[in-house]
Every structure is written in structure tokens, then in C-alpha cells.
Amino acid sequence: MVWSEEDVELVPVAWLKAHEEIKPRNKEKLLEMTKRWGGFTKPLVVDQRTGVILDGHHRYHVSMNLNLARVPAICVDYIADDRVTVTVWPACGRTDLTKAEVISMGLSNDVFPPKTSRHSMADDLPPIHVSLERLALLQDESP
């Protein structure tokens, strides 16, 4: 299966849970680019059951800086979906990481250091453009 724009949902920012820290400088660069583009051009990838972010931590933090209500995301059954795999980044201090550990960390009050988990998707994420105005205006809509 190939992901398409139809697989992208607008999910509440408040539902999302980070499992990893970000690099502040990278977030600032992405924040400026997002403002320049006037919207999000790539969806986050999120576990559909828990709201744990698998890919898109910097985009998530940008959405919080912009006080957005929702963000574009592809929600997957992380544990069962073989198209999404997890390894670790070189020099992160770990030799491996499991999907269960990612979910557990996302549901805890702690996070891994930046660039710990490295998620790969069997299919490329679709290009999108969801305007900042649309994401901000969805505050009153229920999920």
C-alpha cells in the first residue's frame, strides 16, 4: 500500500505525545520555513492508538509555537504495521530499540535524547500543503 494525501488526517495537537527530544536550532529553522510556506508540507506519522509521534517531533514543536489546534498526520497501527520499522541512530548510545519501548517512552513523562529512534517507512509520505490558517481555525472542531 502506498500512502496518499487521502491518508492524511488533521489530528488534535493536544492528543500527540513526544517520545524524543528535539534540537532547538532545527526547530527554529523549521518554524521559519513553515511560516514562509504558510503551512505544513509533510505530515507527522503517529501511532493511531496512543498518539505517540513516530516521525515529526520538530513539526509538532512548531505547531505548539504557532498555537495550532491540529496538525496533518498519518495514523498507523505502529505495533502491527510492518511498513514502519525502528532502529537507532549511530552514536546515540544505544544498540537497539523496540516499538514497545518507543510507545512506553511516549506514554511516560520522559523522552529519549534527540536522534535516538530512527523510523523508516516502506512507503514515502505524500507531499501536502495544509495552511496554517486552516490548522488554527479547527480549534473548535471535535476530533
N, C-alpha and C positions, 0 to 999 in steps of 0.2 A: 504494500500500500504506500502511496506517495501522499504526503501531506499537501493540502492546498489551502487557499485562502478561506475556503468554507470550513476548515477545521479550526480556525481561529475564533476564540470566544473573548468577550470582554468581561474579565473577572474582577471582583472587588479587590482593591489593594489590601484592604484590612484582612482578607482571607489568607493572604500569602504569608509564608514562613520561610525565612532565610536559614540555610544550613552552613553558610560560609561567609566570612568577612569579605569586604571589597577593598580595592586600592583607591583611596580617596582621589588621587590625581586622575586616574582613569574615569572615575565617576564625574569629575568636573569637566573633563573633555567631552564625555558623552552628553552631559547636561547641555553644554553649549551647542553641540551638534544637533541635539533633539530640538532645542529652541529654534535653531536656524532652519531645520527641516519642517518645523511646525507640527511634528507628530512622531509617532513610533514607526520605524520601518522594519522591525523584526520582532516577532512575538517571543515572549518568555516560554519556557517549557516547564510545566508544573505537574506534580502528581495530583491526579483527579480526586483521590480520596482524602488527602491531608492538606493540600495547598502548599506543600513543600516545593520550593523553587529548585529546579534541576539545572536550568540554564537561564541566565538573565538577572543575576544579582545586581549588577550595575544599573540595568534598566529599571529594576524595582526601586532602587535608591533614588534614581532620577525621578520616578513617579512620585515618590514621597516629597522630594524637594519641590516639585511643581504642584503639590497638594491635589493630585489627581484622585478621582474616585475609583477608576478602573484602569486596567492595562490589558493589551491584547496578549492572549496566551493560547498555547496548545496544551490541552489537558490530556495526560496519558495515564494508563494503568502501569505505573512505574515498575512495580514488582513483577508483573506478568508480561510486560511488553518487551520482547527480545530485541526490538529495534533500538532501544535505549540501553546503552551499556555504561558502566562506570569503571574507571581506572584512576590512578593518581598521577599528578604532575610530577615530573622529575624534580628532585631536591625539595620535595615538600615535607620530608621527614617520615613518610610512611611508605610501606612497600605495597600495600593494597588497601582496598576499601570496598565494602559491600553496599548494595542498595539498602539493606536493612539499617546499616549504620548511618547512611545519609538521612533516611526518614527519621530515625531516632534522634539524630542531632537537630534536625529541623523542628521536631516536636519538643525539644528541650529548651532551656533558657540559655544555651551556649551555642557557639558556632565554631567551625573549623577555621584555621587561618586562611587567608586568601590563597587561591590557586592550589587547593588540596584536591578536590574532586575534579575529575575530567570526564565529562559526559560526552558520549558520541551518539549521534543519531544515524540510523541506517538511511534515512531519507533527509534531504535538505529541507530546511524550513522555508516556507513560501515568502516571497517578498510582499510586503504590505505597506500601507500608509494609513494610519488611523490618526486623525488630527487631535491635537491637544484640546481643542475646544470640545470635541465630541467626548473625549475621556473625562473632562471636567464636568460636562453637563449631565453625565449619567449618575451623579451622586444620589439622586432621589429614587432611582430605579432599584427595585429589589433584584437579587441575583437570579 
